[in-house]
Amino acid sequence: MKGSNIKTAIERSFTSEMVHLPLKGYGFRGVKLGIMVFAGLNVEVIEATEGEYEVLSILKDGNPLLEDKWYTIAVPDMLTFGNLYPEIVQSTSKRYMMPELIRDVLLWALMKNTES
């Protein structure tokens, strides 16, 4: 995805609408969508008003996310469907790690690290 689309998705993830969105389906087991968690990115936010956040900066490896640069990201498959994050849905290059579920991939990675 282009950095500009990633930035838009990240900013959307901190809106009150998305944080408190009641969600059902796609195998989701929670009650609300909640705040997105990041690995490999440092996302600095402040609470602008009660319950609303402003993204101040997005860094990858200590450098600002570049809007015109292409990045490879990994997201739960449920974010690639529907209209939760149009920037992700509209991405033209997707690769699914199916039939594995993200929880299985995470388990395999954790087990591999403990065996080393």
Contacts in CASP RR format, 6 or more apart in sequence:
PFRMAT RR
TARGET T0000
AUTHOR 0000-0000-0000
METHOD contacts of the structure
MODEL  1
MKGSNIKTAIERSFTSEMVHLPLKGYGFRGVKLGIMVFAGLNVEVIEATE
GEYEVLSILKDGNPLLEDKWYTIAVPDMLTFGNLYPEIVQSTSKRYMMPE
LIRDVLLWALMKNTES
1 9 0 8 1.000
1 70 0 8 1.000
1 71 0 8 1.000
1 73 0 8 1.000
1 87 0 8 1.000
1 88 0 8 1.000
1 91 0 8 1.000
2 67 0 8 1.000
2 68 0 8 1.000
2 69 0 8 1.000
2 70 0 8 1.000
2 71 0 8 1.000
3 65 0 8 1.000
3 66 0 8 1.000
3 67 0 8 1.000
3 68 0 8 1.000
3 69 0 8 1.000
3 70 0 8 1.000
3 71 0 8 1.000
4 67 0 8 1.000
4 68 0 8 1.000
5 87 0 8 1.000
5 88 0 8 1.000
5 90 0 8 1.000
5 91 0 8 1.000
6 58 0 8 1.000
6 65 0 8 1.000
6 71 0 8 1.000
6 73 0 8 1.000
6 87 0 8 1.000
7 55 0 8 1.000
7 58 0 8 1.000
7 65 0 8 1.000
7 67 0 8 1.000
8 87 0 8 1.000
9 85 0 8 1.000
9 87 0 8 1.000
9 88 0 8 1.000
10 36 0 8 1.000
10 38 0 8 1.000
10 41 0 8 1.000
10 43 0 8 1.000
10 55 0 8 1.000
10 58 0 8 1.000
11 55 0 8 1.000
12 18 0 8 1.000
12 85 0 8 1.000
12 87 0 8 1.000
13 19 0 8 1.000
13 35 0 8 1.000
13 36 0 8 1.000
13 85 0 8 1.000
14 35 0 8 1.000
14 36 0 8 1.000
14 45 0 8 1.000
14 53 0 8 1.000
14 54 0 8 1.000
14 55 0 8 1.000
15 52 0 8 1.000
15 53 0 8 1.000
16 51 0 8 1.000
16 52 0 8 1.000
18 33 0 8 1.000
18 34 0 8 1.000
18 84 0 8 1.000
19 32 0 8 1.000
19 33 0 8 1.000
19 34 0 8 1.000
19 35 0 8 1.000
19 51 0 8 1.000
20 32 0 8 1.000
20 33 0 8 1.000
20 34 0 8 1.000
21 32 0 8 1.000
21 33 0 8 1.000
21 34 0 8 1.000
21 84 0 8 1.000
22 31 0 8 1.000
22 32 0 8 1.000
23 30 0 8 1.000
23 31 0 8 1.000
23 32 0 8 1.000
23 33 0 8 1.000
25 78 0 8 1.000
26 77 0 8 1.000
26 78 0 8 1.000
26 81 0 8 1.000
27 78 0 8 1.000
28 78 0 8 1.000
33 84 0 8 1.000
40 60 0 8 1.000
40 61 0 8 1.000
41 58 0 8 1.000
41 59 0 8 1.000
41 60 0 8 1.000
41 65 0 8 1.000
42 57 0 8 1.000
42 58 0 8 1.000
42 59 0 8 1.000
42 60 0 8 1.000
42 62 0 8 1.000
43 55 0 8 1.000
43 57 0 8 1.000
43 58 0 8 1.000
43 59 0 8 1.000
44 55 0 8 1.000
44 56 0 8 1.000
44 57 0 8 1.000
44 58 0 8 1.000
44 59 0 8 1.000
45 53 0 8 1.000
45 54 0 8 1.000
45 55 0 8 1.000
45 56 0 8 1.000
46 53 0 8 1.000
46 54 0 8 1.000
46 56 0 8 1.000
47 53 0 8 1.000
47 54 0 8 1.000
48 54 0 8 1.000
57 64 0 8 1.000
58 64 0 8 1.000
58 65 0 8 1.000
59 65 0 8 1.000
60 71 0 8 1.000
65 71 0 8 1.000
75 88 0 8 1.000
76 102 0 8 1.000
77 96 0 8 1.000
77 98 0 8 1.000
77 101 0 8 1.000
77 102 0 8 1.000
78 84 0 8 1.000
79 85 0 8 1.000
79 88 0 8 1.000
79 89 0 8 1.000
80 88 0 8 1.000
80 89 0 8 1.000
80 91 0 8 1.000
80 94 0 8 1.000
80 96 0 8 1.000
81 89 0 8 1.000
82 89 0 8 1.000
83 89 0 8 1.000
97 105 0 8 1.000
END
